[in-house]
Structure formats: C-alpha cells, structure tokens
Amino acid sequence: MNYRIPFNRPFIVGKELFYMAQAVVEGHTAGDGHFTRRCESALRNRLGVPLALITTSCTAALEMAALLCGIESGDEVILPSYTFVSTANAFYLRGAKLVFVEIRPDTLNLDETRLADAISSRTKAIVPVHYAGVACEMDVIMRLARKHELYVIEDAAQAIEASYKGTPLGTLGDVGTFSFHETKSVICGEGGALVSADETLCERAEIVHEKGTNRKEFFRGEVDKYTWVDVGSSYAPSDLLAAFLYAQLEHVQAITARRRSIYEYYRDELGPLAARGLLTLPSVPEECGSNYTSFHVLMADEATRAALIEHLKSKGILAVFHYVPLHTSPMGARIGYGPGDLPVTEGISKRVLRLPLYYDLNLDDRADVVREVFSFFGIQIPRD
C-alpha cells in the first residue's frame, strides 16, 4: 500500500549521486576505496576516536565487536530484550548466553538499576542500546563494567550525533557500533560503522575488518605482502555506498537540525493530549543530547495503539509500533525465556507508537499527522 505520508522516506541532501558517479569514473567501486577512507576520516574527526571502520551494516559491526572482545561459548552477555535482533544475534553466534534485563519506562533504555543483579562470574560484556538516540545511563554502566572487568559494547545504531554529558555516544564504551540503514538519521541504504579508542582493539579491528588479513598494513607499506593472520570476514561495504554516505556526513548537522524541528513540532503540538493523559511523550534526560532519530509516544494500552494505527492508515498515514521483545520470541523460548519474565519491557512494548519522521517531512504533512491524532481522540486542535 502506498501511503500519502509514509513512516520513512530515504532522502538526498547533497552530492550523493555525484560522488557515486565519481567512484565509478575513478574505477574503484569495491570496498575500502577513496570514499570509504573519507567517511572513516570524517567519523574519526567528528567522534574524536582513533579508529572508525565503515561496515556493511550495524549488524556486521556488532559481529565484529563480538569477535574483538573475544566472546565465546560459556560467556554471558547482558543486553535489553527491547532491541533489534542483531544485538542478540551477534553474541549468540559466538556461543554466548544472553542475559536479558528490563528497560526503563521513561527512556526505554536498559535499566541500569538492574545491572548489578544480572552480573555473574561468567559475564563478559554489557551491551547498552541507546534507544531513539537517547543515551543510557553510561556513568553507572561504565562504573559497574570497570569494577567487574567487563567489556562495554555500545549499540548506537540509532545514535549518530547523540551524546551523553557532552560526549558522543558510541565512544564511551570499549567499542561503539552505528547504523546507516535507510530508516536512520544518516543513511546509505545499508551500512554501519565500528569505532573504538582502545589501542589493542583498534589494531586487531583492521585485520578482522579485512577478512582476517593484514591488507591495510600492506597498503601502508608496513609489510611487503599481506596474508591471513586472524579470523575475520568481508565487512567493508562497496565504495558506492560509502560515496552516498560521505555526502550525508558532509551535512550531518543540517540533517540533525531538520529532524530536531520535526521532533519538537510533534512534542509541542501533542502536548495538550499528554496533559490530558491520553498519551505519553518521549523523555530525554537533561544529561542526554538527542539526535532526534525518531519520535514515539506511549499509548494507554495495546488496543488503543492498534486503533490509532488503523485510524491513521485510513487517512493515508503510516505510523508503526516497534520491537517485539526478544525474550518473548521463538528464539527467546529456545534459550529459556518466555512471556512474563520481563513485565516492564512487555508492557511498554505494547504501547509504543512511532510517528512518521524523515528529512523531507514538510510542515503541512506534520500538521496532518497531528490533526489526525487529535481527531482519533475526538478533540479539536487548540489554537491561540
């Protein structure tokens, strides 16, 4: 079905197509080309880290992180159940036992107050997921991780340009991973990145990224030939995608500013409904700098959410719910979880509704979305 106002729409903001053509003309469209290196340099400079590697997806970056941190059979990895399946798969593929913890009802992030009880002698890593570009409580997470000598792998898939106490997300833990999927703030269709400031991990990351070879050392003239030296895989994207991504990174501040204006419009216009208790607006703690990657509200219950989704669909507007908690999935059952294990997560997940938010969403369309949400409740929009 074609919607008058879709949930998401990919966009072009600068020289995306020109750079892609340039990559073809210059004769390098495979991985680790000119635009890949420019993207990696831009990320290093913007995030203030010594290592940034572009990957085929955030899934690939998470799988790299699992390899780099030596996750193996018998290890335990703590993560929220309310996340995309890639967060779990990356570590389950290495043989780890997944330890799901509750989320906070305000930010929908991993509940840091539940972490201490989840840590055991077998815990190897904590994976905070920064939901909707809002930071987890990283001071508590890092303090516990350092106390127990655990890795912290930030799933910052939704968090490019977001921060915690002024520090970019993805750079607070041992490894950070990002997504440039077409539904994210900065896009290239499919893509991701892995970043780190840990010198030991940085050195090995280049090898894992290059299929387990020391190819990068060879091209820097540090060895006279390259060969297989470690495990790895083909994690580098085509330079065509990197070319598209680089054009987006050139305009990342403008992209974030545009998304902020849409986010704040929703927040302000829907305020009267929140004041009546008909829905709950998203929460951004004072220490968190959002990137406005998405806008969600919490409905009173699952039935109300479903009814509003159908109402908006009837008006040509696509609004969607989000993750089905992983612990309630068929795979969750296979590893010993089931409904009822994480009641906060289950309750919140049934109430989340995400409204359309994309770079080209114009003011008239925003107003239509808000008008139809008010209409659903039988309320006219108040005007000054």
N, C-alpha and C positions, 0 to 999 in steps of 0.2 A: 504493500500500500504506500502510495506517495502522500506525504503529509505537507500541508501548507507551511507548517513550522515544524521541521524535524527536531529530534533531540540534539543531533550534532550535524555539522556540515564542514568538511575539510575546506581549507582556505589557502589563498596565496596572498602574501603580504609584501613581497619584494621581488628579488631576482631568481626565484626558484627555477623557473623554466629556462631562463638564460644560462644559469650555472649548470643545469643538467645538459644543455646543448654544448656548453663549453667542455664538460667532461668527455663527451663523445668526440668532439673535434680534437681534443688533446690526446685521444687514443687510450684512455685508461678508465674503464667502467667497472672493473673488478674491485675487490676490497683493498683497503689501505692505500688509497690514491691521494691525489692532491687535496680534494675536498674533505676526505676523512681526516687528514692531518690538520686542516684548517679548523674543522669542528672540534677536534681534540684540544687544539691550542686555545680556542675560544672558551671551552669549558674549563680548562686549567686556570686560565686567567680570571674568569668570572667567579669560579668557586674557590680559588686560592688553594688548589691542591697540585701536587707534583705529577699525579697520574690521572689521565682521563682516557678511556678507550671506548670508541663507538662500537656498538654491538647490533646484531640483527633485531634484538628486542630486549625488553627488560627481563623477560623470561631467560634469555641467554645470559644476561648479566648476573642474574641470581644464580644460575647454574655455575657460572664462573666463580662467583663468590663462595659457593659451597665447596668447590674444588680447592680454592685458595686457602680456605680456612680449615681444610683437612677434615671435613665432615665425613664420617664413615659409620659403618654398622655398629650399633650399640650406643652411639651418641644420641643425646636428646637436644632438640631444638625447640625453643619457646617462641610462639607466634600467636597472633589473634586468629580466631576462626573466621572472623568477618573480614575477608580479603579475597583477592583473586586466586584461583587455583595454582598459578605459577609460584606464588610464595611458598606453598606447601610442597609442590612437585620438586622444586629444585633440591630440597633437602631429603625428601623421601627417596628420590632416585639414588642418593648416596648411601641409603640404608639407615637413615636416622629415624628415631622415634619422634613423632610430632607431639608436642605438648601444647594444647590449645588453652588460651586464657581468655577471660572476659574482656569486653571493651567498656570504655566509659560511656555513659548515656549522653554526655554533653558533646564531646568531640568525635565519638565513635572510634577513637583510637584505643590501642592496647591499654588496659587499666594497670598502671604502674604499681598500684597498691596490692595487686595480686601476684606480682612477680616473685617476691621473696619465697612465698609458699610453693611456687612452681619449680624452683631451682633444686636440683639434686646433685649427687656426686657425678652423675653421668651427663649433666648439662654441658653443652659445648658452645652454644650460641643463643643469642636473643635476636629476634627479627622484628623490630618495631615497624609498623606500616603507617605512614603519615597520611591518614585518610583526608581526601579532598584538599590536599595541600596545606593541612594544618598539622603542626608538629606534635608528636608525642612528648610526654614529659621526660625530655632527654637527660636532665641532670640526675634524676632518680635512676633511670635505666643505666646510665654510664657508671654511676657510683656502685650499683649492685654488680655490674659486669666486671668492673675492676677488682672489687672485693673478692669475687669468685673466679677471677681469671677467665672470663668468657669473651668470646667474640661478639661484637655488635654489628649486625649487617642491616643497614637501613634500606627498607623497601620504600624508596622515594619516587615510585613510579608516577605519582600524581603531583610531585612536589618541586619541579624545577622552578627556581626563583622564589621559593618559600624559605622561611628562616625560623630559627629558634634563638631568642635573645640576641638577634643580630647576626648569627652565624648561619650560613646556608645549609639547608637540610641536605643530607647525603654526605656531609663532611664531618659529622660529629662522631660517627662510629668508626669501626675499622675499615669498613667497605660501604659504599653507597651505590645504589642502582636506580636508574631513571628509565622512563618510557617516553618515546616519541610516537606512540601509536596515534592514529588519526583522531581519537577521541580526547587526546590530551591537549595541554595548552600550546606546546610547541610540537610540531608534527613533521613526519616524513613518510606517512603511510604506515610503515612498520619500522621500528628502530628503538634503540636503547643506548645506555651508557653505563659503564662501571667506573667509579672513581675511588681513590684511596690516597691517604697521606702516610700510610705505613710503608717504610722503605723496603722491608722484607717482602711484603705482599706485592709491592709495585714491581719489583724485579721479576718475580715469578709470573705476575699477571700478563706481561708482554708475551711470555712463552706460551701460556695457556691460551691466550687470545689468538696466537699464530699456529694453531693446530699442534701445539707441543714442540714447536721448533724455535731455534734462536735466530729466526729470519731477520728480526729487527736489528739485532746486533750485527748481522752480516751487512745490511744496508747502511749501517752507521760506520762500517769499516773496522769494527772491533774484532771480527773473526774473518778468516779467509774463505769460509764456506759455512752454510747453515745445514743443520741436521736435526733429527728427532732427539730431544733431550728430556722431555717430560710429557705428562698427559696433557691433552688439550682438545680443541675442536675448532670448527670453522665458525668463528664468532663475528668476523668482520662483515659488515654489510657492503653491498655494491656502492661504488663511489657515486652512482647516480642518486641514490637515496641520501648520501652524505651531502651532495650538492644541493638538494632540496632543503635539507636540514640546515645547512650553513646559512642560506638566505633567511631562514626563520630566526636563527640565533642572532643574526645582524639586527633584527627588530624585536628582540625578546622583551625589551622594556615597553615598547609600544603595544605589543600583544597583551602583556600583563595589565597595562593601564586600561585597555579596552575591556578586558574581561572584568576588571575591577568595577568599571562603570556599570556593566550589566548586572553584576552581583549586587552592587549597592542599590541599584534600581529595584530589583526584586525585594531585597531586605527592607527598604524603606516603604515600598508600596504595599507589601504584605504585612507590614507592622500592625495595622488595625485588626487583622484576623488573628495574629498572635496575641494581641492584647485581649481578645475575647476568648482565648483558649481553644481556638479551632484548629490551630496548628502550631508547631514549634519551629522557630527559625534556627539556622546553624549557629554554633557557638565557636568563637575564635578567642582563646585566652589572650590576655594582654601581652604575654611574652612571645606570642606566635605571630609571625608575619606571613599572611596567606598569599598564595599566588592566584586565588580565585579560579581554580581549575573547574569547579562545578558548584552548583547551588542546589542544596537539598532542603526539604522540610520534613518534619516528623508529623504524621497524621495521628489521629486519636487511636486508630486501630487498623487492622488489615482490611476490613470490609470497607471502611471509609476511603482508604487509599485506592482500592480496586475501583470503587465507584467514581472517584475523581479521575483516575486514569482513563476510564471509559468515557466520561463526560468530555475530557479534553480531546480524546480521539475523535469523538463525534463532531468536534469543531475543527478538525484537521491539525491538531497539535499533539505531538508525541512527547509524553513525559513517561519516565520509566522508574521502576524500582532498581535495587542494586543487588549485591551478592546474596546468594543463598548460603548461610553459614556452612563452612566446610565440615564441621563436626556432625551435621545432620545429613550429609550426602551419603550415597552408597559407599564411597571410599572411606568416609568417616566411620561408617559402621564396620568396615573391614579392619580398621586399626583400633577399634574398641570404643568408639564414641557413639552417641545417639541423641535424639531429641530429649531435652530436659537437663542435659549436662551443663549447658551454659545459658541459663534463663534470661540474663540481661541481653546477651547477644541475640538470642532468638526473638525476644520481644521487640527490640529495636529494629531488627532486620525486616520485620513485618510492617513497619510503619514508615520506612524511608521512601521518599518520593523525590526524584531528581527532575528539575525543570530544564527546558532547553537552554543551553548556554554555549554559544560559539562565537567566533570573532565577528562574523558578518550579521549577527542578530541585530536588526535595526530597531529603532525606538518604537515604531508602530507595532512590530511583532511582539516586542516585550510587553507593550501595553495590552495587546490582545491576550497574551498568556495570563497576565494579572487579572484582566477583566473576566476571563472565563473561570479563573479560580474563585473570584468573588461570586460569580453567577452560580457556581456549583452550590455555594452555601446560601444562595438566595439573598445576597446582600449587594447593594449598590456601592460602587467605589466612592468613598467620601472625597469631596473636592473643596478646596479652600475658597 
